[in-house]
Amino acid sequence: MSNSAQASDSANEAANNPANGPSFMPQHILVTGGAGFIGANFVHWVARNHPQVHMTVLDALTYAGKRENLDGVPAANLTFVHGNICDAELVESLLSGLNQRSAAAVPPIDAIVHFAAESHNDNSILDASPFLNTNVTGTYVLLEAARRHDIRFHHISTDEVYGDLALDEQRKFTELSPYKPSSPYSASKAASDHLVRAWHRTHGLKTTISNCSNNYGPYQHVEKFIPRQITNILAGIRPKLYGQGLAVRDWISVEDHCSAIWTILTQGCIGETYLVGANGEYNNIDVLRMILKLMGRDANDFDHVNDRPGGDKRYAIDATKLQTELVGHQSTPTSRKVWPRPSTGTARTKDGGCRIKPGLRRSTANKGTDRLLNVFHSKENEALSTPTIPMVRSMESLPGLGCSLSDAHPPMHAI
C-alpha cells in the first residue's frame, strides 16, 4: 500500500472514531417543531454553542409552539417557516433549497432533527387522530424527503415507548428494552421509531434515534406537570395530583438533553439508538410537595384525583451507552448517587456503522442530576429561598414556561 493510501485510510479511520471528536458537522439543520419546548431549547443551544450552523425551523405553531420562543436567536442563524411536516410539497421545497432566503448565504440543508410531535398523553386518550397524523404520517413524509436528498436524520423520541417499570424494581430501560407503549401517544411514537429504523435498514438512510426521559426547563407548555403545578399555585388554584402520586419519572434538564442530541447527531453511529437520562428519579407527590414548599405553601395543599387510564408507574433510563461510547457528553459530579457503569462499547466503522470495541470504559455521573437537585432535592435544598430556584420565580421571570396566568385554566394535573 502506498504512503498516500495509508494516509488516506488513517484519516478516514480518525474521522470515524468517536474519540477523535465529531465525525459529522452539520452546516444547516432543518429543525422540525423548533418553536416548541425541546425544539426551541435546541435552537437556542446550537446558536449559542455552534454559531456557524444555520437552522431552518419548520413549525405548525399549534397550541404548544410559539414563535416568541425563538426570540433572541440571531437572524443569521435562523430561518423560520410556518408549516406542517405532513405537507410533502413544503418539506420538499425546503430540502431543495427553494424556500431559502439566499442560496449564496445559506448552505443546503444537510441534517434533519425531528422534534415535531403531538406529545400530551391526556389529549391522546381523548382523540388519537392528531397523534397518528403528526407522529406517524409526518415522520413518514420527512423520512421520504430525507431519503430522496440523502440527508442525515436524527429522530427525537421518548422513553414512554418502553411502557413502564415496577416501582420496587431496580431495572431501568436500555436500548434493548422491548417496546410496550401504554397510551395512544406512546404507541404513535413507537410507530415513528420503527419507521426510522426501517428507512435505515431498507433504504440506507443515515439515521439515529434518541429516547429521553422527562424534561423540565424553559419554554415548556403549561399542560405539562411542573409548569402546571407552578401556574396553578400562582393563579390561586389548588393543585391536583393523579392517584396517590407514587408514579416515578426520571427528570432531566432540557439543556442537558439538547447537549446530548448534538452529541448523538455529530458523533453517533449511523443506525443506532441512544437513551438519554440523568438518574433523576422522583415520584410525583415528592415533586409537587417540593414545589409547594418552595413557593411558600403547605406541602399537603393539593387534591388527589382519579388516575388516568393506563397510567405508567415508573420510567427510568440507563444512559450507559451514551455516557460511555460518545465523547462530548461529559458530566459533572453530583451529591446524589453516581452510577459507574462498565461497557464494552462500540467503535465506528468507515461506513458510519458500529462494531464492538472491547475495553472502552468511563465512569460518569450526569450533570442533569445536579441541576435537578437544585430544584428537587428535599433534604439538601430545604434552606434554599424561592428566588434561588429558577422554576418557582415570579411569572415575569418565567418566560421559559411559555405561558401566562391566563393560560393556566382549566386546572390540569397531568404528566
Secondary structure in CASP SS format (residue, H / E / C, confidence):
PFRMAT SS
TARGET T0000
AUTHOR 0000-0000-0000
METHOD secondary structure of the structure
MODEL  1
M C 1.00
S C 1.00
N H 1.00
S H 1.00
A H 1.00
Q H 1.00
A H 1.00
S H 1.00
D H 1.00
S H 1.00
A H 1.00
N H 1.00
E H 1.00
A H 1.00
A H 1.00
N C 1.00
N C 1.00
P H 1.00
A H 1.00
N H 1.00
G C 1.00
P C 1.00
S C 1.00
F C 1.00
M C 1.00
P C 1.00
Q C 1.00
H E 1.00
I E 1.00
L E 1.00
V E 1.00
T E 1.00
G C 1.00
G C 1.00
A C 1.00
G C 1.00
F H 1.00
I H 1.00
G H 1.00
A H 1.00
N H 1.00
F H 1.00
V H 1.00
H H 1.00
W H 1.00
V H 1.00
A H 1.00
R H 1.00
N H 1.00
H C 1.00
P C 1.00
Q C 1.00
V C 1.00
H E 1.00
M E 1.00
T E 1.00
V E 1.00
L E 1.00
D E 1.00
A C 1.00
L C 1.00
T C 1.00
Y C 1.00
A C 1.00
G C 1.00
K C 1.00
R H 1.00
E H 1.00
N H 1.00
L H 1.00
D C 1.00
G C 1.00
V C 1.00
P C 1.00
A H 1.00
A H 1.00
N H 1.00
L E 1.00
T E 1.00
F E 1.00
V E 1.00
H E 1.00
G C 1.00
N C 1.00
I C 1.00
C C 1.00
D C 1.00
A H 1.00
E H 1.00
L H 1.00
V H 1.00
E H 1.00
S H 1.00
L H 1.00
L H 1.00
S C 1.00
G C 1.00
L C 1.00
N C 1.00
Q C 1.00
R C 1.00
S C 1.00
A C 1.00
A C 1.00
A C 1.00
V C 1.00
P C 1.00
P C 1.00
I C 1.00
D C 1.00
A E 1.00
I E 1.00
V E 1.00
H E 1.00
F C 1.00
A C 1.00
A C 1.00
E C 1.00
S C 1.00
H C 1.00
N H 1.00
D H 1.00
N H 1.00
S H 1.00
I H 1.00
L H 1.00
D C 1.00
A C 1.00
S H 1.00
P H 1.00
F H 1.00
L H 1.00
N H 1.00
T H 1.00
N H 1.00
V H 1.00
T H 1.00
G H 1.00
T H 1.00
Y H 1.00
V H 1.00
L H 1.00
L H 1.00
E H 1.00
A H 1.00
A H 1.00
R H 1.00
R H 1.00
H H 1.00
D C 1.00
I C 1.00
R E 1.00
F E 1.00
H E 1.00
H E 1.00
I E 1.00
S E 1.00
T E 1.00
D H 1.00
E H 1.00
V H 1.00
Y H 1.00
G C 1.00
D C 1.00
L C 1.00
A C 1.00
L C 1.00
D C 1.00
E C 1.00
Q C 1.00
R C 1.00
K C 1.00
F E 1.00
T C 1.00
E C 1.00
L C 1.00
S C 1.00
P C 1.00
Y C 1.00
K C 1.00
P C 1.00
S C 1.00
S C 1.00
P H 1.00
Y H 1.00
S H 1.00
A H 1.00
S H 1.00
K H 1.00
A H 1.00
A H 1.00
S H 1.00
D H 1.00
H H 1.00
L H 1.00
V H 1.00
R H 1.00
A H 1.00
W H 1.00
H H 1.00
R H 1.00
T H 1.00
H H 1.00
G C 1.00
L C 1.00
K C 1.00
T E 1.00
T E 1.00
I E 1.00
S E 1.00
N E 1.00
C E 1.00
S C 1.00
N E 1.00
N E 1.00
Y E 1.00
G C 1.00
P C 1.00
Y C 1.00
Q C 1.00
H C 1.00
V C 1.00
E C 1.00
K C 1.00
F H 1.00
I H 1.00
P H 1.00
R H 1.00
Q H 1.00
I H 1.00
T H 1.00
N H 1.00
I H 1.00
L H 1.00
A C 1.00
G C 1.00
I C 1.00
R C 1.00
P C 1.00
K E 1.00
L E 1.00
Y E 1.00
G C 1.00
Q C 1.00
G C 1.00
L C 1.00
A C 1.00
V E 1.00
R E 1.00
D E 1.00
W E 1.00
I E 1.00
S E 1.00
V H 1.00
E H 1.00
D H 1.00
H H 1.00
C H 1.00
S H 1.00
A H 1.00
I H 1.00
W H 1.00
T H 1.00
I H 1.00
L H 1.00
T H 1.00
Q H 1.00
G C 1.00
C C 1.00
I C 1.00
G C 1.00
E C 1.00
T E 1.00
Y E 1.00
L E 1.00
V E 1.00
G C 1.00
A C 1.00
N C 1.00
G C 1.00
E E 1.00
Y E 1.00
N E 1.00
N H 1.00
I H 1.00
D H 1.00
V H 1.00
L H 1.00
R H 1.00
M H 1.00
I H 1.00
L H 1.00
K H 1.00
L H 1.00
M C 1.00
G C 1.00
R C 1.00
D C 1.00
A C 1.00
N C 1.00
D C 1.00
F C 1.00
D E 1.00
H E 1.00
V E 1.00
N C 1.00
D C 1.00
R C 1.00
P C 1.00
G C 1.00
G C 1.00
D C 1.00
K C 1.00
R E 1.00
Y C 1.00
A C 1.00
I E 1.00
D C 1.00
A C 1.00
T H 1.00
K H 1.00
L H 1.00
Q H 1.00
T H 1.00
E H 1.00
L C 1.00
V C 1.00
G C 1.00
H C 1.00
Q C 1.00
S C 1.00
T C 1.00
P C 1.00
T C 1.00
S C 1.00
R C 1.00
K C 1.00
V C 1.00
W C 1.00
P C 1.00
R C 1.00
P C 1.00
S C 1.00
T C 1.00
G C 1.00
T E 1.00
A E 1.00
R E 1.00
T C 1.00
K C 1.00
D C 1.00
G C 1.00
G C 1.00
C E 1.00
R E 1.00
I E 1.00
K C 1.00
P C 1.00
G C 1.00
L C 1.00
R C 1.00
R C 1.00
S C 1.00
T C 1.00
A C 1.00
N C 1.00
K H 1.00
G H 1.00
T H 1.00
D H 1.00
R H 1.00
L H 1.00
L H 1.00
N H 1.00
V H 1.00
F H 1.00
H C 1.00
S C 1.00
K C 1.00
E C 1.00
N C 1.00
E C 1.00
A C 1.00
L C 1.00
S C 1.00
T H 1.00
P H 1.00
T H 1.00
I C 1.00
P H 1.00
M H 1.00
V H 1.00
R C 1.00
S C 1.00
M H 1.00
E H 1.00
S H 1.00
L C 1.00
P H 1.00
G H 1.00
L H 1.00
G C 1.00
C C 1.00
S C 1.00
L H 1.00
S H 1.00
D H 1.00
A H 1.00
H C 1.00
P C 1.00
P C 1.00
M C 1.00
H C 1.00
A C 1.00
I C 1.00
END
